[in-house]
Amino acid sequence: MSIALDQVLRELGKSAGPDHHGWYTALCPFHDDKRRPNLRLREGGFRCMTCGEKGNLKKLAARLGTKREEGKHMALRIVGM
């Protein structure tokens, strides 16, 4: 199964781009990136300019899925389920 760039961009939320080289910029889900977007991505893959994490879009999509599941489980713990 191929992961599409537009799917990953939707999961990341706010992003900028593409620039003149085709790169988009977003907050990195691999570290506590809250102020300045450091993740650069395009169809061929991604790289964070701060933490150095890099890989293909499948790896990034898997991380985003993990973050979403962690958030869901945390919300369930807060409401006592």
Secondary structure, 3 states (H helix, E strand, C coil): CCCCHHHHHHHHCCEECCCCCCCEEECCCCCCCCCCCCEEEECCEEEECCCCCEECHHHHHHHHHHHHHHHHHHHHHHCCC
